[in-house]
Amino acid sequence: MPGPEWIWVVVVIAVIFGASRLPAMGRNVGLGIKEFKKGIADASSDDDEKREARKSAGPGGTEERGPSA
């Protein structure tokens, strides 16, 4: 959406929500995006740790195995 379309979008949002609430809404959206990215990074690092643990366990998949029934 290049050009004047953005101006209309901003004007409509300002009319609907009020100009005083726009900075708070923008801040909340930014915090939400930041939290989302942090969650993705944490999940990715957890997956990497699990993968490393499986590699160090050897071909059996676990270091300790109980007796088979």
PDB file of N, CA, C and O in Angstrom:
ATOM      1  N   MET A   1       0.823  -1.181   0.000  1.00  0.00           N
ATOM      2  CA  MET A   1       0.000   0.000   0.000  1.00  0.00           C
ATOM      3  C   MET A   1       0.871   1.249   0.000  1.00  0.00           C
ATOM      4  O   MET A   1       1.058   1.866   1.049  1.00  0.00           O
ATOM      5  N   PRO A   2       1.382   1.617  -1.104  1.00  0.00           N
ATOM      6  CA  PRO A   2       2.205   2.826  -1.138  1.00  0.00           C
ATOM      7  C   PRO A   2       1.353   4.096  -1.194  1.00  0.00           C
ATOM      8  O   PRO A   2       0.206   4.088  -1.641  1.00  0.00           O
ATOM      9  N   GLY A   3       1.949   5.159  -0.733  1.00  0.00           N
ATOM     10  CA  GLY A   3       1.366   6.476  -0.919  1.00  0.00           C
ATOM     11  C   GLY A   3       0.186   6.843  -0.046  1.00  0.00           C
ATOM     12  O   GLY A   3       0.174   6.556   1.151  1.00  0.00           O
ATOM     13  N   PRO A   4      -0.813   7.483  -0.651  1.00  0.00           N
ATOM     14  CA  PRO A   4      -1.913   8.086   0.100  1.00  0.00           C
ATOM     15  C   PRO A   4      -2.804   7.095   0.836  1.00  0.00           C
ATOM     16  O   PRO A   4      -3.538   7.484   1.744  1.00  0.00           O
ATOM     17  N   GLU A   5      -2.750   5.825   0.460  1.00  0.00           N
ATOM     18  CA  GLU A   5      -3.575   4.843   1.164  1.00  0.00           C
ATOM     19  C   GLU A   5      -3.214   4.778   2.647  1.00  0.00           C
ATOM     20  O   GLU A   5      -4.093   4.632   3.497  1.00  0.00           O
ATOM     21  N   TRP A   6      -1.938   4.886   2.950  1.00  0.00           N
ATOM     22  CA  TRP A   6      -1.504   4.844   4.357  1.00  0.00           C
ATOM     23  C   TRP A   6      -2.070   6.010   5.154  1.00  0.00           C
ATOM     24  O   TRP A   6      -2.435   5.857   6.319  1.00  0.00           O
ATOM     25  N   ILE A   7      -2.139   7.167   4.522  1.00  0.00           N
ATOM     26  CA  ILE A   7      -2.688   8.339   5.204  1.00  0.00           C
ATOM     27  C   ILE A   7      -4.143   8.074   5.585  1.00  0.00           C
ATOM     28  O   ILE A   7      -4.555   8.384   6.703  1.00  0.00           O
ATOM     29  N   TRP A   8      -4.915   7.508   4.676  1.00  0.00           N
ATOM     30  CA  TRP A   8      -6.317   7.206   4.964  1.00  0.00           C
ATOM     31  C   TRP A   8      -6.450   6.163   6.063  1.00  0.00           C
ATOM     32  O   TRP A   8      -7.327   6.274   6.919  1.00  0.00           O
ATOM     33  N   VAL A   9      -5.604   5.169   6.048  1.00  0.00           N
ATOM     34  CA  VAL A   9      -5.649   4.134   7.094  1.00  0.00           C
ATOM     35  C   VAL A   9      -5.388   4.756   8.458  1.00  0.00           C
ATOM     36  O   VAL A   9      -6.102   4.464   9.418  1.00  0.00           O
ATOM     37  N   VAL A  10      -4.374   5.611   8.555  1.00  0.00           N
ATOM     38  CA  VAL A  10      -4.044   6.259   9.822  1.00  0.00           C
ATOM     39  C   VAL A  10      -5.184   7.165  10.280  1.00  0.00           C
ATOM     40  O   VAL A  10      -5.510   7.186  11.467  1.00  0.00           O
ATOM     41  N   VAL A  11      -5.787   7.905   9.372  1.00  0.00           N
ATOM     42  CA  VAL A  11      -6.893   8.798   9.721  1.00  0.00           C
ATOM     43  C   VAL A  11      -8.080   7.989  10.246  1.00  0.00           C
ATOM     44  O   VAL A  11      -8.673   8.353  11.262  1.00  0.00           O
ATOM     45  N   VAL A  12      -8.428   6.908   9.571  1.00  0.00           N
ATOM     46  CA  VAL A  12      -9.558   6.087  10.010  1.00  0.00           C
ATOM     47  C   VAL A  12      -9.285   5.484  11.385  1.00  0.00           C
ATOM     48  O   VAL A  12     -10.169   5.474  12.241  1.00  0.00           O
ATOM     49  N   ILE A  13      -8.087   4.990  11.601  1.00  0.00           N
ATOM     50  CA  ILE A  13      -7.745   4.415  12.916  1.00  0.00           C
ATOM     51  C   ILE A  13      -7.794   5.493  13.995  1.00  0.00           C
ATOM     52  O   ILE A  13      -8.279   5.239  15.097  1.00  0.00           O
ATOM     53  N   ALA A  14      -7.300   6.684  13.694  1.00  0.00           N
ATOM     54  CA  ALA A  14      -7.337   7.776  14.672  1.00  0.00           C
ATOM     55  C   ALA A  14      -8.769   8.161  15.011  1.00  0.00           C
ATOM     56  O   ALA A  14      -9.066   8.472  16.165  1.00  0.00           O
ATOM     57  N   VAL A  15      -9.659   8.146  14.029  1.00  0.00           N
ATOM     58  CA  VAL A  15     -11.058   8.485  14.290  1.00  0.00           C
ATOM     59  C   VAL A  15     -11.721   7.401  15.137  1.00  0.00           C
ATOM     60  O   VAL A  15     -12.473   7.702  16.064  1.00  0.00           O
ATOM     61  N   ILE A  16     -11.440   6.154  14.815  1.00  0.00           N
ATOM     62  CA  ILE A  16     -12.090   5.056  15.539  1.00  0.00           C
ATOM     63  C   ILE A  16     -11.607   4.968  16.983  1.00  0.00           C
ATOM     64  O   ILE A  16     -12.423   4.883  17.900  1.00  0.00           O
ATOM     65  N   PHE A  17     -10.309   4.985  17.194  1.00  0.00           N
ATOM     66  CA  PHE A  17      -9.752   4.753  18.531  1.00  0.00           C
ATOM     67  C   PHE A  17      -9.406   6.027  19.281  1.00  0.00           C
ATOM     68  O   PHE A  17      -9.264   5.989  20.503  1.00  0.00           O
ATOM     69  N   GLY A  18      -9.268   7.136  18.604  1.00  0.00           N
ATOM     70  CA  GLY A  18      -8.876   8.381  19.260  1.00  0.00           C
ATOM     71  C   GLY A  18      -7.366   8.546  19.225  1.00  0.00           C
ATOM     72  O   GLY A  18      -6.617   7.591  19.433  1.00  0.00           O
ATOM     73  N   ALA A  19      -6.936   9.754  18.961  1.00  0.00           N
ATOM     74  CA  ALA A  19      -5.507  10.026  18.800  1.00  0.00           C
ATOM     75  C   ALA A  19      -4.722   9.790  20.087  1.00  0.00           C
ATOM     76  O   ALA A  19      -3.536   9.466  20.026  1.00  0.00           O
ATOM     77  N   SER A  20      -5.347   9.942  21.236  1.00  0.00           N
ATOM     78  CA  SER A  20      -4.613   9.776  22.495  1.00  0.00           C
ATOM     79  C   SER A  20      -4.290   8.312  22.787  1.00  0.00           C
ATOM     80  O   SER A  20      -3.348   8.030  23.528  1.00  0.00           O
ATOM     81  N   ARG A  21      -5.050   7.376  22.220  1.00  0.00           N
ATOM     82  CA  ARG A  21      -4.821   5.951  22.486  1.00  0.00           C
ATOM     83  C   ARG A  21      -3.850   5.308  21.504  1.00  0.00           C
ATOM     84  O   ARG A  21      -3.381   4.198  21.755  1.00  0.00           O
ATOM     85  N   LEU A  22      -3.537   5.967  20.401  1.00  0.00           N
ATOM     86  CA  LEU A  22      -2.677   5.371  19.383  1.00  0.00           C
ATOM     87  C   LEU A  22      -1.273   5.030  19.887  1.00  0.00           C
ATOM     88  O   LEU A  22      -0.790   3.938  19.588  1.00  0.00           O
ATOM     89  N   PRO A  23      -0.587   5.910  20.641  1.00  0.00           N
ATOM     90  CA  PRO A  23       0.745   5.536  21.122  1.00  0.00           C
ATOM     91  C   PRO A  23       0.727   4.300  22.030  1.00  0.00           C
ATOM     92  O   PRO A  23       1.620   3.457  21.945  1.00  0.00           O
ATOM     93  N   ALA A  24      -0.270   4.193  22.882  1.00  0.00           N
ATOM     94  CA  ALA A  24      -0.362   3.030  23.765  1.00  0.00           C
ATOM     95  C   ALA A  24      -0.623   1.759  22.961  1.00  0.00           C
ATOM     96  O   ALA A  24      -0.069   0.704  23.268  1.00  0.00           O
ATOM     97  N   MET A  25      -1.462   1.860  21.938  1.00  0.00           N
ATOM     98  CA  MET A  25      -1.734   0.698  21.094  1.00  0.00           C
ATOM     99  C   MET A  25      -0.475   0.264  20.343  1.00  0.00           C
ATOM    100  O   MET A  25      -0.187  -0.928  20.238  1.00  0.00           O
ATOM    101  N   GLY A  26       0.260   1.225  19.829  1.00  0.00           N
ATOM    102  CA  GLY A  26       1.511   0.904  19.136  1.00  0.00           C
ATOM    103  C   GLY A  26       2.520   0.253  20.058  1.00  0.00           C
ATOM    104  O   GLY A  26       3.214  -0.685  19.667  1.00  0.00           O
ATOM    105  N   ARG A  27       2.602   0.751  21.284  1.00  0.00           N
ATOM    106  CA  ARG A  27       3.515   0.179  22.271  1.00  0.00           C
ATOM    107  C   ARG A  27       3.130  -1.264  22.583  1.00  0.00           C
ATOM    108  O   ARG A  27       3.992  -2.139  22.657  1.00  0.00           O
ATOM    109  N   ASN A  28       1.838  -1.508  22.765  1.00  0.00           N
ATOM    110  CA  ASN A  28       1.377  -2.863  23.067  1.00  0.00           C
ATOM    111  C   ASN A  28       1.630  -3.828  21.908  1.00  0.00           C
ATOM    112  O   ASN A  28       1.989  -4.985  22.127  1.00  0.00           O
ATOM    113  N   VAL A  29       1.448  -3.359  20.696  1.00  0.00           N
ATOM    114  CA  VAL A  29       1.738  -4.204  19.532  1.00  0.00           C
ATOM    115  C   VAL A  29       3.230  -4.526  19.486  1.00  0.00           C
ATOM    116  O   VAL A  29       3.615  -5.662  19.213  1.00  0.00           O
ATOM    117  N   GLY A  30       4.062  -3.529  19.751  1.00  0.00           N
ATOM    118  CA  GLY A  30       5.509  -3.752  19.774  1.00  0.00           C
ATOM    119  C   GLY A  30       5.922  -4.750  20.841  1.00  0.00           C
ATOM    120  O   GLY A  30       6.762  -5.615  20.594  1.00  0.00           O
ATOM    121  N   LEU A  31       5.336  -4.635  22.027  1.00  0.00           N
ATOM    122  CA  LEU A  31       5.646  -5.586  23.102  1.00  0.00           C
ATOM    123  C   LEU A  31       5.179  -6.997  22.739  1.00  0.00           C
ATOM    124  O   LEU A  31       5.851  -7.978  23.058  1.00  0.00           O
ATOM    125  N   GLY A  32       4.048  -7.094  22.084  1.00  0.00           N
ATOM    126  CA  GLY A  32       3.550  -8.399  21.663  1.00  0.00           C
ATOM    127  C   GLY A  32       4.472  -9.059  20.652  1.00  0.00           C
ATOM    128  O   GLY A  32       4.741 -10.257  20.734  1.00  0.00           O
ATOM    129  N   ILE A  33       4.954  -8.275  19.704  1.00  0.00           N
ATOM    130  CA  ILE A  33       5.880  -8.806  18.702  1.00  0.00           C
ATOM    131  C   ILE A  33       7.180  -9.241  19.364  1.00  0.00           C
ATOM    132  O   ILE A  33       7.733 -10.290  19.032  1.00  0.00           O
ATOM    133  N   LYS A  34       7.665  -8.432  20.301  1.00  0.00           N
ATOM    134  CA  LYS A  34       8.904  -8.766  21.005  1.00  0.00           C
ATOM    135  C   LYS A  34       8.745 -10.067  21.788  1.00  0.00           C
ATOM    136  O   LYS A  34       9.638 -10.913  21.759  1.00  0.00           O
ATOM    137  N   GLU A  35       7.632 -10.237  22.482  1.00  0.00           N
ATOM    138  CA  GLU A  35       7.373 -11.450  23.256  1.00  0.00           C
ATOM    139  C   GLU A  35       7.250 -12.668  22.334  1.00  0.00           C
ATOM    140  O   GLU A  35       7.724 -13.753  22.669  1.00  0.00           O
ATOM    141  N   PHE A  36       6.623 -12.486  21.191  1.00  0.00           N
ATOM    142  CA  PHE A  36       6.473 -13.572  20.222  1.00  0.00           C
ATOM    143  C   PHE A  36       7.844 -14.034  19.723  1.00  0.00           C
ATOM    144  O   PHE A  36       8.117 -15.233  19.672  1.00  0.00           O
ATOM    145  N   LYS A  37       8.697 -13.087  19.359  1.00  0.00           N
ATOM    146  CA  LYS A  37      10.036 -13.437  18.885  1.00  0.00           C
ATOM    147  C   LYS A  37      10.845 -14.123  19.979  1.00  0.00           C
ATOM    148  O   LYS A  37      11.595 -15.059  19.705  1.00  0.00           O
ATOM    149  N   LYS A  38      10.694 -13.657  21.220  1.00  0.00           N
ATOM    150  CA  LYS A  38      11.404 -14.273  22.343  1.00  0.00           C
ATOM    151  C   LYS A  38      10.935 -15.714  22.533  1.00  0.00           C
ATOM    152  O   LYS A  38      11.753 -16.600  22.784  1.00  0.00           O
ATOM    153  N   GLY A  39       9.642 -15.956  22.419  1.00  0.00           N
ATOM    154  CA  GLY A  39       9.106 -17.307  22.555  1.00  0.00           C
ATOM    155  C   GLY A  39       9.622 -18.233  21.472  1.00  0.00           C
ATOM    156  O   GLY A  39       9.940 -19.391  21.742  1.00  0.00           O
ATOM    157  N   ILE A  40       9.708 -17.732  20.251  1.00  0.00           N
ATOM    158  CA  ILE A  40      10.232 -18.549  19.151  1.00  0.00           C
ATOM    159  C   ILE A  40      11.699 -18.871  19.394  1.00  0.00           C
ATOM    160  O   ILE A  40      12.125 -20.005  19.171  1.00  0.00           O
ATOM    161  N   ALA A  41      12.478 -17.897  19.847  1.00  0.00           N
ATOM    162  CA  ALA A  41      13.897 -18.128  20.108  1.00  0.00           C
ATOM    163  C   ALA A  41      14.085 -19.136  21.242  1.00  0.00           C
ATOM    164  O   ALA A  41      14.964 -19.994  21.163  1.00  0.00           O
ATOM    165  N   ASP A  42      13.275 -19.043  22.290  1.00  0.00           N
ATOM    166  CA  ASP A  42      13.366 -19.985  23.400  1.00  0.00           C
ATOM    167  C   ASP A  42      13.029 -21.400  22.951  1.00  0.00           C
ATOM    168  O   ASP A  42      13.706 -22.353  23.338  1.00  0.00           O
ATOM    169  N   ALA A  43      11.998 -21.542  22.145  1.00  0.00           N
ATOM    170  CA  ALA A  43      11.612 -22.861  21.649  1.00  0.00           C
ATOM    171  C   ALA A  43      12.709 -23.440  20.773  1.00  0.00           C
ATOM    172  O   ALA A  43      12.987 -24.637  20.827  1.00  0.00           O
ATOM    173  N   SER A  44      13.323 -22.602  19.976  1.00  0.00           N
ATOM    174  CA  SER A  44      14.399 -23.057  19.094  1.00  0.00           C
ATOM    175  C   SER A  44      15.600 -23.515  19.902  1.00  0.00           C
ATOM    176  O   SER A  44      16.210 -24.534  19.579  1.00  0.00           O
ATOM    177  N   SER A  45      15.952 -22.767  20.959  1.00  0.00           N
ATOM    178  CA  SER A  45      17.103 -23.156  21.777  1.00  0.00           C
ATOM    179  C   SER A  45      16.809 -24.436  22.557  1.00  0.00           C
ATOM    180  O   SER A  45      17.710 -25.246  22.777  1.00  0.00           O
ATOM    181  N   ASP A  46      15.549 -24.627  22.980  1.00  0.00           N
ATOM    182  CA  ASP A  46      15.179 -25.874  23.656  1.00  0.00           C
ATOM    183  C   ASP A  46      15.332 -27.063  22.713  1.00  0.00           C
ATOM    184  O   ASP A  46      15.814 -28.122  23.115  1.00  0.00           O
ATOM    185  N   ASP A  47      14.919 -26.885  21.456  1.00  0.00           N
ATOM    186  CA  ASP A  47      15.061 -27.951  20.475  1.00  0.00           C
ATOM    187  C   ASP A  47      16.533 -28.285  20.239  1.00  0.00           C
ATOM    188  O   ASP A  47      16.897 -29.454  20.113  1.00  0.00           O
ATOM    189  N   ASP A  48      17.374 -27.252  20.179  1.00  0.00           N
ATOM    190  CA  ASP A  48      18.805 -27.481  19.982  1.00  0.00           C
ATOM    191  C   ASP A  48      19.404 -28.252  21.152  1.00  0.00           C
ATOM    192  O   ASP A  48      20.229 -29.142  20.948  1.00  0.00           O
ATOM    193  N   GLU A  49      18.995 -27.916  22.380  1.00  0.00           N
ATOM    194  CA  GLU A  49      19.507 -28.622  23.555  1.00  0.00           C
ATOM    195  C   GLU A  49      19.093 -30.085  23.538  1.00  0.00           C
ATOM    196  O   GLU A  49      19.897 -30.958  23.864  1.00  0.00           O
ATOM    197  N   LYS A  50      17.854 -30.364  23.165  1.00  0.00           N
ATOM    198  CA  LYS A  50      17.379 -31.751  23.093  1.00  0.00           C
ATOM    199  C   LYS A  50      18.144 -32.527  22.036  1.00  0.00           C
ATOM    200  O   LYS A  50      18.487 -33.691  22.241  1.00  0.00           O
ATOM    201  N   ARG A  51      18.412 -31.886  20.908  1.00  0.00           N
ATOM    202  CA  ARG A  51      19.142 -32.532  19.829  1.00  0.00           C
ATOM    203  C   ARG A  51      20.558 -32.878  20.281  1.00  0.00           C
ATOM    204  O   ARG A  51      21.054 -33.966  19.987  1.00  0.00           O
ATOM    205  N   GLU A  52      21.211 -31.959  20.993  1.00  0.00           N
ATOM    206  CA  GLU A  52      22.558 -32.207  21.498  1.00  0.00           C
ATOM    207  C   GLU A  52      22.564 -33.330  22.522  1.00  0.00           C
ATOM    208  O   GLU A  52      23.487 -34.145  22.547  1.00  0.00           O
ATOM    209  N   ALA A  53      21.537 -33.380  23.369  1.00  0.00           N
ATOM    210  CA  ALA A  53      21.459 -34.437  24.383  1.00  0.00           C
ATOM    211  C   ALA A  53      21.311 -35.797  23.711  1.00  0.00           C
ATOM    212  O   ALA A  53      21.898 -36.777  24.171  1.00  0.00           O
ATOM    213  N   ARG A  54      20.545 -35.872  22.643  1.00  0.00           N
ATOM    214  CA  ARG A  54      20.379 -37.142  21.928  1.00  0.00           C
ATOM    215  C   ARG A  54      21.672 -37.570  21.264  1.00  0.00           C
ATOM    216  O   ARG A  54      21.988 -38.759  21.228  1.00  0.00           O
ATOM    217  N   LYS A  55      22.431 -36.604  20.731  1.00  0.00           N
ATOM    218  CA  LYS A  55      23.708 -36.934  20.094  1.00  0.00           C
ATOM    219  C   LYS A  55      24.701 -37.480  21.115  1.00  0.00           C
ATOM    220  O   LYS A  55      25.427 -38.432  20.830  1.00  0.00           O
ATOM    221  N   SER A  56      24.733 -36.876  22.310  1.00  0.00           N
ATOM    222  CA  SER A  56      25.694 -37.313  23.325  1.00  0.00           C
ATOM    223  C   SER A  56      25.274 -38.633  23.960  1.00  0.00           C
ATOM    224  O   SER A  56      26.109 -39.316  24.553  1.00  0.00           O
ATOM    225  N   ALA A  57      23.999 -39.010  23.851  1.00  0.00           N
ATOM    226  CA  ALA A  57      23.514 -40.250  24.442  1.00  0.00           C
ATOM    227  C   ALA A  57      23.967 -41.457  23.635  1.00  0.00           C
ATOM    228  O   ALA A  57      24.031 -42.566  24.165  1.00  0.00           O
ATOM    229  N   GLY A  58      24.274 -41.259  22.387  1.00  0.00           N
ATOM    230  CA  GLY A  58      24.722 -42.373  21.573  1.00  0.00           C
ATOM    231  C   GLY A  58      23.617 -42.920  20.704  1.00  0.00           C
ATOM    232  O   GLY A  58      22.523 -42.360  20.644  1.00  0.00           O
ATOM    233  N   PRO A  59      23.912 -44.034  20.021  1.00  0.00           N
ATOM    234  CA  PRO A  59      22.941 -44.571  19.070  1.00  0.00           C
ATOM    235  C   PRO A  59      21.706 -45.176  19.717  1.00  0.00           C
ATOM    236  O   PRO A  59      20.683 -45.313  19.046  1.00  0.00           O
ATOM    237  N   GLY A  60      21.760 -45.545  21.000  1.00  0.00           N
ATOM    238  CA  GLY A  60      20.607 -46.136  21.671  1.00  0.00           C
ATOM    239  C   GLY A  60      19.523 -45.131  21.976  1.00  0.00           C
ATOM    240  O   GLY A  60      18.375 -45.517  22.195  1.00  0.00           O
ATOM    241  N   GLY A  61      19.849 -43.866  21.997  1.00  0.00           N
ATOM    242  CA  GLY A  61      18.855 -42.825  22.243  1.00  0.00           C
ATOM    243  C   GLY A  61      18.816 -42.371  23.692  1.00  0.00           C
ATOM    244  O   GLY A  61      18.473 -41.219  23.957  1.00  0.00           O
ATOM    245  N   THR A  62      19.159 -43.243  24.643  1.00  0.00           N
ATOM    246  CA  THR A  62      19.201 -42.857  26.051  1.00  0.00           C
ATOM    247  C   THR A  62      20.447 -43.456  26.673  1.00  0.00           C
ATOM    248  O   THR A  62      20.952 -44.482  26.216  1.00  0.00           O
ATOM    249  N   GLU A  63      20.934 -42.815  27.711  1.00  0.00           N
ATOM    250  CA  GLU A  63      22.137 -43.310  28.373  1.00  0.00           C
ATOM    251  C   GLU A  63      21.830 -44.476  29.280  1.00  0.00           C
ATOM    252  O   GLU A  63      22.612 -45.424  29.359  1.00  0.00           O
ATOM    253  N   GLU A  64      20.694 -44.424  29.971  1.00  0.00           N
ATOM    254  CA  GLU A  64      20.346 -45.500  30.915  1.00  0.00           C
ATOM    255  C   GLU A  64      19.156 -46.273  30.356  1.00  0.00           C
ATOM    256  O   GLU A  64      18.162 -45.687  29.930  1.00  0.00           O
ATOM    257  N   ARG A  65      19.275 -47.587  30.366  1.00  0.00           N
ATOM    258  CA  ARG A  65      18.156 -48.406  29.935  1.00  0.00           C
ATOM    259  C   ARG A  65      17.877 -49.432  31.014  1.00  0.00           C
ATOM    260  O   ARG A  65      18.789 -50.051  31.563  1.00  0.00           O
ATOM    261  N   GLY A  66      16.606 -49.597  31.303  1.00  0.00           N
ATOM    262  CA  GLY A  66      16.205 -50.581  32.297  1.00  0.00           C
ATOM    263  C   GLY A  66      16.089 -51.955  31.640  1.00  0.00           C
ATOM    264  O   GLY A  66      16.216 -52.084  30.423  1.00  0.00           O
ATOM    265  N   PRO A  67      15.850 -52.967  32.451  1.00  0.00           N
ATOM    266  CA  PRO A  67      15.703 -54.326  31.894  1.00  0.00           C
ATOM    267  C   PRO A  67      14.442 -54.426  31.038  1.00  0.00           C
ATOM    268  O   PRO A  67      13.411 -53.832  31.354  1.00  0.00           O
ATOM    269  N   SER A  68      14.541 -55.166  29.980  1.00  0.00           N
ATOM    270  CA  SER A  68      13.379 -55.350  29.100  1.00  0.00           C
ATOM    271  C   SER A  68      12.454 -56.400  29.667  1.00  0.00           C
ATOM    272  O   SER A  68      12.910 -57.382  30.254  1.00  0.00           O
ATOM    273  N   ALA A  69      11.166 -56.205  29.499  1.00  0.00           N
ATOM    274  CA  ALA A  69      10.201 -57.136  30.059  1.00  0.00           C
ATOM    275  C   ALA A  69       9.907 -58.258  29.113  1.00  0.00           C
ATOM    276  O   ALA A  69       9.108 -59.139  29.430  1.00  0.00           O
TER     277      ALA A  69
END
